[in-house]
Amino acid sequence: MKAFTLITLFFVLSSFASSGNYKPVKEAETTVLICTGKYSKRYHNSQCRGMKSCKGDKKKVSLSEAKKMGLTACGYCYK
């Protein structure tokens, strides 16, 4: 009975995936913190100690937006 159930489940799922109606769920956009200071080069998570030295304003942006701005991951919070 287990084998029959598993085989049936496999065929149902594989037919659903190949039917063209399958759409992957879009992942939620990750939000990061950036410092708007003159020499800022990194993006941070909300718990990062590196944001303490921020001389400008702190701003929340999407991860993709931070990368488009040329910022890279902080060494403290993204090891």
DASULSUL-V546569 format. One record per residue. N is the residue number from 1. PHI is phi in whole degrees, 0 to 359 (* if undefined). OMEGA is omega in whole degrees, -180 to 180 (none if undefined). BURIAL is I if it has 16 or more other C-alpha atoms within 10 Angstrom, else O. Layout:
BEGIN
<<N | PHI | OMEGA | BURIAL> <N | PHI | OMEGA | BURIAL>>
END
This chain:
BEGIN
<<1 | * | 179 | O> <2 | 298 | -178 | O> <3 | 296 | 178 | O> <4 | 299 | 180 | O> <5 | 297 | -180 | O> <6 | 295 | 179 | O> <7 | 295 | 179 | O> <8 | 297 | 179 | O> <9 | 299 | 179 | O> <10 | 299 | -179 | O> <11 | 294 | 179 | O> <12 | 295 | -179 | O> <13 | 293 | -179 | O> <14 | 290 | 177 | O> <15 | 288 | 177 | O> <16 | 293 | -178 | O> <17 | 291 | -177 | O> <18 | 265 | -175 | O> <19 | 281 | -179 | O> <20 | 90 | 178 | O> <21 | 271 | -178 | O> <22 | 284 | 176 | O> <23 | 232 | -180 | O> <24 | 296 | 179 | O> <25 | 287 | 179 | O> <26 | 286 | 179 | O> <27 | 289 | 177 | O> <28 | 295 | -180 | O> <29 | 291 | 180 | O> <30 | 284 | 178 | O> <31 | 258 | 179 | I> <32 | 233 | 176 | I> <33 | 256 | 173 | I> <34 | 231 | 174 | I> <35 | 256 | -178 | I> <36 | 269 | 179 | O> <37 | 297 | -175 | O> <38 | 301 | -175 | O> <39 | 254 | -178 | O> <40 | 289 | -178 | O> <41 | 229 | -171 | I> <42 | 236 | 169 | I> <43 | 247 | -169 | I> <44 | 226 | 170 | I> <45 | 272 | -173 | I> <46 | 289 | -178 | O> <47 | 257 | -170 | O> <48 | 286 | 177 | O> <49 | 285 | -180 | O> <50 | 293 | 180 | I> <51 | 285 | 179 | I> <52 | 296 | -178 | O> <53 | 269 | -179 | O> <54 | 294 | 180 | O> <55 | 267 | 179 | O> <56 | 258 | 177 | O> <57 | 276 | 175 | O> <58 | 263 | -174 | O> <59 | 222 | 175 | O> <60 | 268 | 177 | O> <61 | 220 | 176 | O> <62 | 286 | 180 | O> <63 | 299 | -180 | I> <64 | 295 | 178 | O> <65 | 293 | 178 | O> <66 | 299 | 179 | I> <67 | 293 | 177 | O> <68 | 297 | 179 | O> <69 | 281 | 179 | O> <70 | 87 | -180 | O> <71 | 277 | 178 | I> <72 | 242 | -177 | I> <73 | 292 | 177 | I> <74 | 291 | 180 | I> <75 | 286 | 179 | O> <76 | 282 | -170 | O> <77 | 263 | 178 | O> <78 | 235 | 179 | O> <79 | 281 | none | O>>
END
